[in-house]
């Protein structure tokens, strides 16, 4: 039986992703075929500059045959991209190229009923230009799942999830709702049951310092506590709200599989402090499992061959089933 392939969108061409990709497939064996959607010319130039040597298997997206796929070569769908230098400054010049890479990936996933996708980083400023908060929201819109997805930063020891994602702090309280908290936890619970065959123990933070505020209509009282009570009534293993400054202490995190925060850095900062890049960003609620390595374009490291592939390796290992 031929295994379903993992579809990989290379993302921002002026990022460290291809370097990390080369490192992730060198001396590593994956059972699932890997198909990368990228400019062939760009990949070959970066591969040469960085000192890697892989053969290429050029794939036609319209005539994709699983029997022709293995990982002895890089399976590549070529997307046209005009560039002068192997590494350039990130700009809007790559926007149409990145968009086409995502469009091809989504077309392949839908047409072939595939369920595994990884994307490299993009520049939110250059590519999204304020139209979406992040790629999570971009893909949700593209697949008709707007406002129905959740971001999970997964690590086997402890995962975290923010209720609001790439949002300015001044807007966080306005975007919190009882429904959003409940929806996110239902998605996370379903993911753990399906993928890991366990019911997760979930801790939920408050929004305000020490879960306190000096006014009667706090977010804890109006939104977070009612959501927790609703979920407990539905037999979910949730508890809280907990103060964000203590929930990540050793004695506390041992009690949970997942910690839910109200905003992005409230939970991602401690998670990265604990695990570095040994975590993967999973979007829950899409028609497929989408994972993004937990790093950005990291343009300051372009061409230096010093970037850590740990997060992409973890993403590939997670999907290699």
N, C-alpha and C positions, 0 to 999 in steps of 0.2 A: 504494500500500500504506500503510495506517494504521500509524503507529509505536506501539509499546507505551508506555503512559504511565509516568511516574515517580510512585509513590505517596508522599506526604509526610505524616507524622504530626507535627502541630505541637508535641506534647509539653507541657511545663509552661506553663500559660497566663500565669503571672507571670514570664516570662523575656523575653529580648531577641530570641527567635527570629522572631516576626512582623515586627519591625522589620528584621531581617536578610533575611527572605524578601522583603519589599517592595523592599528595595534590590537584591536579587539578580535580580528580574524587571524592574525599571525599566531601560529602555534595553538590555536583554539579550534576545537571541533564542535560544530553544531549539527544536530540531526535535521533541523528544518532548513530548507533552502533559503538563502538570503537574497532578496532582490533590491538593489539600490537604485533610486530614481535620482539622476544627477547628470550634469554635463560630462560626457566622456572625456572631452578635451581637458576640462578642468581637473578631473580626477587623475588623468595620466600625468599632467604637469605637476600636480601636488605630490603624487606618488614618487615621481622621479626626484623632485627637490628634497623630499623627506627621506629618501633612501630605501623605499620599499619596492618590491617586485612581485606583482601579481598579474596573472593572465586575465583577459576579459572575455566574458561570454555575453555578446550583445543580444538583448531580448526585444522582440516585437510585442508591444503591449496588447495588440489586437489579436495575436496568435500565440498566446501564452500556453505552453504545454508543460505540465508538471513532470512528465517523464524525461524531459530534456534538462531538468534542473538538478544541480548538486553544488557543493561548495568547493569543488576543485579549482574553479575560477570565480571571479567576481561577476555575478549575474547583474547586468546593468541595462537599465532603460535610459536611453540618451535623450536629454532635453537640451535644446539649443540655448547657448548662453555666450554673449559677446563680452570679452574682457581683454585687457591689454597685458596686465601683469598677473602672475600666478597668485599673488596676494595683493589686494587693494584695500583701501578704506571702505568701510561699510557705508553704503548710500542707497538711495532709491533706485539706482541703476539695475539692481538685481530683483526688483519687485515682481516684474512680469515673469521672470524665470522661476522664482520661488512659487508664485501663484500657479504656474503651469505644473510644477512638480507636485503640488498638493492636489490639483485637479486630476492629474493622471492617477495618483495614488487612490483617490476616492472612487474614481471610475473603475479601477481594477478591483478594489475591495467589494464594491457593489455588484459588478458584473459577475465576478467569480465566487461571490459569497464567502470571501476570505474574512478572517477575524483578527489579524495580527498586524499592527502598524507601529513603527517607531519613527519619530521625526527628530532631526537635528535642530539646533537652536536657530532662532531668527532674532532680528532686531525689532523690538516692539515699536521703537520710535520710527524707524525707516519703513518697515513693512506694514505694520498695522495702522500707523499714523492716526491713532486715537479712535479708529472705527470699532476696535474690539479691545478689551482689557488684556487679552493674551491669546495664545494659540488654542487654549482650552475653549474659550468663547468663540473663536474663529471657526473651529471645527464643529462646535455645537450648532452654530448658525448654518454652516454648509450642509449639515445632515438633518436639519429640521428638529434639533434638540435644544434650541435656545432656552435658557433658564432651567434645564432639566439635567444638568451634569454636575459632577463634583470632582474636585482635585484631591487626589490621595497621594501623598509622598510616602511611598511604601518602603519599609525596612522590616525584615523578619522579626526583629526584636521589638520595634515600636514604630508604628506609622502615625503620621499626622495629617490633618485635613483642615484647611481654612474655609469658613462659611463664605466669606467674601475673598476674592483673589487679588488681582493687581489693581487695587482701588486706593485712591488717596485717603488718608486717615480721616479727613474731615467729612468724607461721605459714608464711612463704614456704618455708623449708627442708623443712617437713613435706609440702608440696604438690608439690614437685618430683619428677619421675620420668623415667626414661629413655624410657618409652612416651609421656609427654606431650610431651617435646621432639621426638621423632620424628614424632608425629602433627601437631604444629604446623608443622613444616618441610615435611612432605608437602603440607599444605593450602596453604602459601605458595608452594611450587614449582608446584603445580597452577594456582593463581591467576595466576602470572606467565606460565605457558605458555598458558593459555586467553585471558587478557585482553590480555597484552602481547607474546605470542609470543616469549618469551625464557626462557632458563634462568637463574635468578637466582644471583648469587654471594652467599653468606650467611656472615656472621661471627657467631660465638656467644661471648657473654661468660661469664666465670665468675660465681660467686655471691660468693665471699669477696674482700676487697681483694687485688689483685695475683694473684688465683687461687691464693692460699696460705692455709693454716691450720696451726695448731700441733697438729693431731691427725691420726691416720693415716686415719681414715674420713671424709675431707672430701667435700663434695658434688661437687667436681670429679672426684675419683678414683672415687667410687661411681656417679655418675649422668651428669654432663655429658660426660666423656671417652668412656665407653662408648657414649653416644648418638651422639656425633660419629663414632666409628669405625664404628658400624653404618650410619650414613648415607653415609659415604665408600664403604663396601663396596657400597652400593646405587647408587653413581654420582651422588650429589647433590653439588653444588658448595658444600660447607661446610668451614669451618676454625675452629679455636679449641681450647680456650677462651682468650679474650683478656681482659686486665685492663680493667675498665669505665672506669678513669680515663684511659686512653690511646687506646682504640679509636676515639673520636670526634675525634681530632686529624686535621688535613687530609690528611696523607700516608696515613693508614689508611683513612678513609672513602671515598677514591677507589677503593679496591679492591673495595668491596661495593655491592650493590643493596639489601641488607637486613641490619640488625643485630638479632640476637635477644638479649634480656636475660632475666634470671631473674625480675625483678619490675618492677612498673609504672614507678616513677620512675627506675629505673636507665637506661631508654632514652627515656622520654617527656620527661624534663627536658632532656637535650641536644638532642633533636629539636625541641622548641619553642624552645629557644635559637637553633638554627640557622635554623628556618623560620617561627617565629611561628605564625600561624594558616593558613599556606599548606600545609595538610596535611589529610587526611580520615581518619576512623576507619572502617575496613571490617571487618565481621564475616565471616570465612571459615568455611564449613562449613554455613551455613543453606541451605534450599531456594531462596533468592533472594539477590541481592546487597543487603546492607544497609549503608548509609553513614550516619554521624552526623558533622555538622560538629564540628571539634575545639575546641569551646568549651562552657562550662557555662551555666546559667541567667543568670549575671551580674546578679543582682537589684539590685546597686548602680547599674547603668546604665539601669534601667527608665525609659522615657519621655524619655530625654535625646537620642535620635536621634544617638548618637555611636558606635554599635557597628560593628565592621568585618565586612562580609559576605564576605570573601575565602574563608573555609573552605566556606561553603555554595555559593558560586559554583563552587569547584573540585569539590564533590560533584556538582552538577548537570551540569557539563561532562563529568565522568567517566562519568556514566550516560547522557548524551545521545547515544546511538549508534543 
